[in-house]
Amino acid sequence: MSLVAKVALVCNRLSSDISSNLSQAAMWIEEAGHKNADLVCFGEYAFQGKEEDDYEKDIKVADTIPGIITSRLSKLASQHSINIIAGILEREQEAIYD
């Protein structure tokens, strides 16, 4: 029994468009899958970005769970038989979590 895991770390550049960031992430997840990675790790705010503490801006880009980001990542994980870790801004009513 092997206890070795192959991990892909993605340090991505963000655009202001979450859909574009997710499309780019899909390419990295696919590449990691082709290289037999077990896990793909994205950084904090990997799809929404966060440059400063601005609640009005953050609440607009925060996503629900399930939501657009987690649904897309779940689908990609399933398609490529890979685990994904990503920090996102989560919105629940008017509260934000990360």
Secondary structure, 3 states (H helix, E strand, C coil): CCCCCCEEEECCCCCCCHHHHHHHHHHHHHHHHHCCCCEEEECCCCCCCCCCCCHHHHHHHCECCCCHHHHHHHHHHHHHCCEEECCCCEEECCEEEC
